[in-house]
Amino acid sequence: MSEFTFKTDRTVGSYVKSDLLFIICILILWGLGLFMLYICTPYTGERLFSNKYYFVTRQLVWSFIGFAGLVFFALIPMQSLRKMLPLIVLGTLILCVVAMLPGIGSERKGAARWIRLGNFGTIQPSEFAKFAVVLFLSNLFSKHIDDEPKGKQNFQYPFVGLLIFVVVIFLQKDFSTGLFVFFVGSVMFFVAGVLMSWFIPLMLLAIPAIVLMIAIEPYRLMRVIAFFHPEEYTLSSGYQKFASQRAISSGGIWGNGFGSGLTEVFKIPEVQTDYIFAGWVDAMGLFGVTVFFFLLIFFAWRGYRIAFCAKDSFASYAAFGCVTNLVVQSLLNCAVVCGSVPTTGVTLPFFSSGGSSLIVTLCMCGFIINASRPEKDEESWF
């Protein structure tokens, strides 16, 4: 197979105002995320902030901003959004650079990924880069790639843009996010019709680059070593993996319930962020896992349905990128928590505590909702 075709010029006769089932799924996932924080973080909130509902309260505050972003991206006409793209893309790239500046950026554990917002907390620009890259690539694919004869498309400019974002994120020492952005971007190149003769060598070149990036940072190398030899690092580099697997195994079929019964969750560092899924499994057991993956599969089904039936190629590419972003990130986080892949630091959309992640997740969902609307509604915001 020399190329892959992703055509999106479909009739709009089958559209409705928006995909109601998809919207309901978003609301359920958001509500379940709050419920998950309520179950899993009281001990951590009490210990760190003397408020057992600290993380739930903070997530509610970020939710207001996130839903404002969802409404904005759900209602703004696509053409208006495309006119704003230079500002969105350049603004996000500048924020990623600003996060590395002393006095403005907030450095944690040697990584400069955050920007301080006074007493309000911090934002992580690399999270916004996930959305900005999807919009950037979709715009270029729609404007140039689809109009060129197959086999003669110029993927140079989209690739350079993707590479700039990835390099800047790597410079923040945010290896997992940079690698994730590159992966999602590569998938979008594939569906845009890139020739396999161009795509495969690129992927082969990426492998030694990834190995080198892991080898030059001792903590990344230790994560990989701890993954392959967990029994030797249960009290050091592999402790989070060990603690999360213990919490998962203690959940059984129906889980341990809520509150003080979650003794294993208390032993997981940063349970409110990257390892929130382990707390959910401990509390709700196999039943909770089934509910979560049912919702994730439903979200993917409705989202990809919207992407493949979208009114124009820009909406289609971008909706595809957003759905892929959220679904793959969810699967990757669950794989990390279960010990199937080395620790990455990738959050669980809708569920992990963190304003940047939640805002970007809801903004992406808003765009997908927008992509489900018929073309005749483009001129109307309400």
C-alpha positions as CSV (number, residue, x, y, z in Angstrom):
1,M,0.0,0.0,0.0
2,S,1.6,3.3,-1.1
3,E,-0.8,5.7,0.3
4,F,-3.9,6.1,2.6
5,T,-6.9,8.3,1.6
6,F,-9.0,10.2,4.0
7,K,-11.7,11.9,2.1
8,T,-14.3,14.1,3.9
9,D,-16.5,15.8,1.3
10,R,-19.8,14.4,2.4
11,T,-23.4,15.6,2.1
12,V,-24.8,17.3,5.1
13,G,-28.3,15.8,4.8
14,S,-27.8,13.4,7.6
15,Y,-26.6,16.0,10.2
16,V,-28.5,17.3,13.2
17,K,-27.8,20.5,15.1
18,S,-25.2,18.7,17.1
19,D,-24.4,15.1,18.3
20,L,-26.6,14.9,21.4
21,L,-25.3,11.5,22.4
22,F,-21.7,12.8,22.2
23,I,-22.5,15.7,24.4
24,I,-24.2,13.4,27.0
25,C,-21.1,11.3,26.9
26,I,-18.8,14.3,27.6
27,L,-21.0,15.3,30.6
28,I,-20.9,11.8,32.0
29,L,-17.1,11.6,31.7
30,W,-16.7,15.0,33.3
31,G,-19.0,14.1,36.2
32,L,-17.3,10.8,36.6
33,G,-14.0,12.5,36.8
34,L,-15.2,14.8,39.6
35,F,-16.6,11.7,41.4
36,M,-13.3,9.9,41.0
37,L,-11.4,12.8,42.6
38,Y,-14.0,12.9,45.4
39,I,-13.4,9.2,46.1
40,C,-9.6,9.1,45.7
41,T,-8.2,12.4,47.0
42,P,-9.6,13.2,50.5
43,Y,-6.5,11.8,52.3
44,T,-4.1,13.6,50.0
45,G,-6.0,16.9,50.2
46,E,-6.1,16.7,54.0
47,R,-2.4,15.9,54.3
48,L,-1.2,18.5,51.8
49,F,-3.7,21.4,52.2
50,S,-5.7,20.6,55.3
51,N,-8.8,20.3,53.1
52,K,-9.9,16.9,52.0
53,Y,-12.0,18.4,49.2
54,Y,-9.2,20.6,47.9
55,F,-8.7,18.8,44.5
56,V,-12.5,18.5,43.9
57,T,-13.0,22.2,44.6
58,R,-10.1,23.3,42.4
59,Q,-11.3,21.0,39.6
60,L,-14.7,22.7,39.7
61,V,-13.1,26.1,39.3
62,W,-11.1,24.9,36.3
63,S,-14.3,23.3,34.9
64,F,-16.0,26.7,34.6
65,I,-13.1,27.9,32.4
66,G,-13.1,24.6,30.5
67,F,-16.8,24.7,29.7
68,A,-16.4,28.3,28.6
69,G,-13.8,27.0,26.1
70,L,-16.1,24.1,25.1
71,V,-18.9,26.6,24.3
72,F,-16.6,28.9,22.4
73,F,-15.1,26.1,20.2
74,A,-18.6,24.5,19.7
75,L,-20.2,27.7,18.4
76,I,-17.5,29.7,16.6
77,P,-17.8,29.4,12.8
78,M,-15.1,27.2,11.3
79,Q,-13.9,30.0,8.9
80,S,-13.6,32.4,11.9
81,L,-11.6,29.9,13.8
82,R,-9.2,29.3,10.8
83,K,-8.6,33.1,10.7
84,M,-7.6,33.0,14.3
85,L,-5.2,30.0,13.9
86,P,-2.0,32.1,13.5
87,L,-2.8,33.8,16.8
88,I,-3.6,30.4,18.5
89,V,-0.6,28.6,17.1
90,L,2.0,31.3,17.7
91,G,0.5,32.2,21.1
92,T,0.8,28.6,22.2
93,L,4.4,28.3,21.0
94,I,5.3,31.5,22.7
95,L,3.8,30.3,26.0
96,C,5.8,27.1,25.7
97,V,9.0,29.2,25.4
98,V,7.9,31.5,28.2
99,A,7.5,28.5,30.5
100,M,11.3,28.1,30.4
101,L,12.2,31.7,31.3
102,P,13.5,32.2,34.9
103,G,11.1,34.2,37.1
104,I,8.1,33.5,34.9
105,G,8.2,29.7,34.5
106,S,7.8,27.4,37.4
107,E,10.3,24.6,37.6
108,R,9.5,21.3,39.3
109,K,11.8,18.3,39.6
110,G,14.2,19.8,37.0
111,A,11.4,20.4,34.4
112,A,10.3,23.9,33.2
113,R,6.8,23.1,32.0
114,W,4.6,25.6,33.9
115,I,3.8,29.3,34.1
116,R,2.8,30.8,37.4
117,L,-0.5,32.6,37.6
118,G,-0.1,34.1,41.1
119,N,-2.4,32.6,43.7
120,F,-4.5,31.0,41.0
121,G,-2.0,28.3,40.4
122,T,-0.1,27.4,37.2
123,I,-0.8,26.5,33.6
124,Q,1.1,24.0,31.5
125,P,1.5,25.3,27.9
126,S,2.5,21.9,26.5
127,E,-1.1,20.7,27.2
128,F,-2.4,23.5,24.9
129,A,0.1,22.5,22.3
130,K,-1.7,19.2,21.8
131,F,-4.7,21.1,20.5
132,A,-2.8,23.8,18.7
133,V,-0.8,21.2,16.7
134,V,-4.0,19.4,15.6
135,L,-5.5,22.6,14.4
136,F,-2.3,23.7,12.7
137,L,-1.8,20.4,10.8
138,S,-5.5,20.2,9.9
139,N,-5.5,23.7,8.4
140,L,-2.4,23.0,6.2
141,F,-3.8,19.6,5.1
142,S,-7.1,21.1,4.2
143,K,-5.6,24.1,2.3
144,H,-2.8,22.5,0.4
145,I,-2.6,18.7,0.7
146,D,-6.1,17.8,-0.5
147,D,-5.8,20.0,-3.6
148,E,-2.6,18.4,-4.8
149,P,-2.4,15.2,-7.0
150,K,-1.8,12.1,-5.0
151,G,1.9,11.4,-4.6
152,K,2.9,15.0,-5.2
153,Q,1.7,16.6,-1.9
154,N,4.3,18.6,-0.1
155,F,4.4,17.6,3.6
156,Q,7.5,19.6,4.3
157,Y,5.8,22.6,5.9
158,P,3.4,20.7,8.1
159,F,6.3,18.4,9.3
160,V,8.6,21.4,10.1
161,G,5.8,23.0,12.1
162,L,5.2,19.8,14.0
163,L,8.9,19.4,14.7
164,I,9.2,22.9,16.1
165,F,6.5,22.2,18.6
166,V,8.0,18.9,19.6
167,V,11.5,20.3,20.0
168,V,10.3,23.2,22.2
169,I,8.4,20.7,24.4
170,F,11.5,18.5,24.6
171,L,13.5,21.6,25.8
172,Q,11.0,21.9,28.7
173,K,12.1,18.4,29.6
174,D,8.6,17.2,29.0
175,F,9.6,14.1,27.0
176,S,6.4,12.2,27.3
177,T,4.2,15.1,26.1
178,G,6.6,15.8,23.2
179,L,6.6,12.2,22.2
180,F,2.8,12.1,22.4
181,V,2.4,15.2,20.3
182,F,4.7,13.7,17.7
183,F,2.8,10.4,17.7
184,V,-0.6,12.1,17.2
185,G,0.9,14.3,14.5
186,S,2.3,11.3,12.7
187,V,-1.1,9.6,12.7
188,M,-2.6,12.7,11.2
189,F,0.1,12.7,8.4
190,F,-0.9,9.1,7.8
191,V,-4.6,9.8,7.4
192,A,-3.8,12.9,5.2
193,G,-2.4,10.5,2.6
194,V,1.3,10.7,3.1
195,L,3.2,8.1,0.9
196,M,4.5,5.1,2.8
197,S,7.9,5.7,1.1
198,W,8.1,9.0,3.0
199,F,6.3,7.9,6.2
200,I,8.2,4.7,7.0
201,P,11.7,6.2,6.8
202,L,10.5,9.0,9.1
203,M,9.3,6.5,11.7
204,L,12.6,4.5,11.5
205,L,14.6,7.7,12.0
206,A,12.4,8.6,15.0
207,I,13.4,5.4,16.9
208,P,17.1,6.1,17.5
209,A,16.1,9.7,18.3
210,I,13.8,8.5,21.0
211,V,16.4,6.1,22.4
212,L,18.9,8.9,22.5
213,M,16.5,11.2,24.4
214,I,15.9,8.5,27.0
215,A,19.6,7.7,27.4
216,I,20.7,11.3,28.0
217,E,18.4,11.8,31.0
218,P,19.2,9.5,34.0
219,Y,15.7,9.6,35.4
220,R,14.1,8.5,32.1
221,L,16.6,5.7,31.8
222,M,15.9,4.6,35.4
223,R,12.1,4.5,34.5
224,V,12.8,2.1,31.7
225,I,15.2,-0.1,33.8
226,A,12.6,-0.2,36.6
227,F,9.9,-1.2,34.1
228,F,11.9,-4.3,33.0
229,H,13.2,-5.1,36.5
230,P,10.4,-4.0,38.8
231,E,11.3,-6.3,41.7
232,E,14.6,-4.4,42.2
233,Y,13.1,-0.9,42.3
234,T,9.9,-1.3,44.3
235,L,11.1,1.3,46.9
236,S,12.6,3.8,44.4
237,S,12.0,4.4,40.7
238,G,9.4,1.6,40.5
239,Y,7.5,2.5,43.6
240,Q,4.5,4.2,41.9
241,K,4.1,1.2,39.6
242,F,4.3,-1.2,42.5
243,A,1.8,0.9,44.6
244,S,-0.7,1.3,41.8
245,Q,-0.7,-2.4,40.9
246,R,-1.2,-3.3,44.5
247,A,-4.2,-0.9,44.6
248,I,-5.6,-2.4,41.4
249,S,-5.3,-6.0,42.6
250,S,-7.0,-5.1,45.9
251,G,-10.1,-3.8,44.0
252,G,-11.4,-7.2,43.0
253,I,-14.6,-7.4,41.1
254,W,-16.7,-4.8,43.0
255,G,-14.0,-2.7,44.6
256,N,-13.5,-1.6,48.2
257,G,-16.1,1.2,48.2
258,F,-15.5,4.9,49.1
259,G,-13.7,6.8,51.8
260,S,-11.4,5.3,54.4
261,G,-11.6,1.8,52.9
262,L,-9.1,2.9,50.2
263,T,-6.0,2.1,52.2
264,E,-3.9,1.2,49.2
265,V,-4.8,4.5,47.4
266,F,-3.2,6.5,50.3
267,K,0.2,4.9,49.4
268,I,0.3,6.1,45.8
269,P,2.3,9.3,45.2
270,E,0.4,11.9,43.1
271,V,-2.7,9.7,43.0
272,Q,-4.7,12.8,42.1
273,T,-2.9,13.2,38.7
274,D,-1.2,10.5,36.7
275,Y,-2.4,7.5,38.9
276,I,-6.0,8.5,39.5
277,F,-7.2,5.4,37.5
278,A,-5.6,3.1,40.2
279,G,-7.7,4.8,42.8
280,W,-10.8,4.3,40.7
281,V,-10.1,0.6,40.3
282,D,-9.4,0.1,44.0
283,A,-12.7,1.8,44.8
284,M,-14.9,0.3,42.1
285,G,-13.1,-2.9,41.0
286,L,-13.6,-4.6,37.7
287,F,-17.1,-3.1,37.5
288,G,-15.6,0.4,37.5
289,V,-13.1,-0.6,34.8
290,T,-15.9,-1.9,32.7
291,V,-17.9,1.3,33.1
292,F,-14.9,3.5,32.2
293,F,-14.0,1.6,29.0
294,F,-17.6,1.4,27.9
295,L,-17.7,5.2,28.1
296,L,-14.3,5.6,26.4
297,I,-15.4,3.2,23.5
298,F,-18.7,5.1,23.2
299,F,-16.8,8.4,23.1
300,A,-14.4,7.1,20.4
301,W,-17.3,5.8,18.3
302,R,-19.3,9.0,18.3
303,G,-16.2,11.1,17.9
304,Y,-14.8,9.2,14.9
305,R,-18.3,9.1,13.4
306,I,-18.4,12.9,13.5
307,A,-14.8,13.2,12.1
308,F,-15.5,10.9,9.1
309,C,-18.8,12.7,8.3
310,A,-17.7,16.3,9.0
311,K,-18.8,19.1,6.6
312,D,-15.3,19.9,5.3
313,S,-11.8,18.6,5.4
314,F,-10.5,21.0,8.0
315,A,-13.2,20.0,10.5
316,S,-12.8,16.4,9.6
317,Y,-9.0,16.3,10.1
318,A,-9.1,18.3,13.3
319,A,-12.0,16.3,14.8
320,F,-10.1,13.1,14.0
321,G,-7.0,14.6,15.7
322,C,-8.9,15.6,18.8
323,V,-10.6,12.3,19.2
324,T,-7.3,10.4,18.6
325,N,-5.6,12.7,21.1
326,L,-8.1,12.0,23.9
327,V,-8.6,8.3,23.3
328,V,-4.9,7.4,22.9
329,Q,-4.0,9.5,25.9
330,S,-6.6,7.7,28.0
331,L,-5.3,4.3,26.8
332,L,-1.7,5.3,27.5
333,N,-2.4,6.5,31.0
334,C,-4.3,3.3,31.8
335,A,-1.4,1.2,30.4
336,V,1.0,3.1,32.6
337,V,-1.1,2.6,35.7
338,C,-1.5,-1.1,35.0
339,G,2.3,-1.4,34.4
340,S,2.1,-2.4,30.8
341,V,4.4,0.5,29.7
342,P,7.0,2.6,31.5
343,T,5.9,5.6,33.5
344,T,5.2,8.6,31.2
345,G,3.6,11.4,33.1
346,V,0.6,11.6,30.7
347,T,-2.6,12.5,32.5
348,L,-6.0,10.8,32.2
349,P,-8.4,13.2,30.3
350,F,-11.5,14.3,32.3
351,F,-10.2,12.6,35.4
352,S,-6.7,13.7,36.5
353,S,-6.5,16.8,38.6
354,G,-5.1,19.7,36.7
355,G,-6.5,22.8,35.1
356,S,-4.6,22.8,31.8
357,S,-5.4,19.2,31.0
358,L,-9.1,19.7,31.8
359,I,-9.4,22.9,29.8
360,V,-7.8,21.5,26.7
361,T,-9.9,18.3,27.0
362,L,-13.1,20.3,27.0
363,C,-11.9,22.7,24.3
364,M,-11.2,19.7,22.0
365,C,-14.7,18.3,22.8
366,G,-16.2,21.6,21.9
367,F,-14.5,21.5,18.5
368,I,-15.8,18.0,17.9
369,I,-19.3,19.2,18.7
370,N,-18.8,22.0,16.2
371,A,-17.7,19.6,13.6
372,S,-21.0,17.7,14.0
373,R,-23.1,20.8,13.1
374,P,-24.4,21.2,9.5
375,E,-22.8,23.7,7.2
376,K,-25.9,25.8,7.0
377,D,-25.4,26.8,10.7
378,E,-22.0,28.2,10.1
379,E,-23.1,31.8,10.2
380,S,-24.9,31.5,13.4
381,W,-23.4,31.4,16.9
382,F,-26.6,30.6,18.7
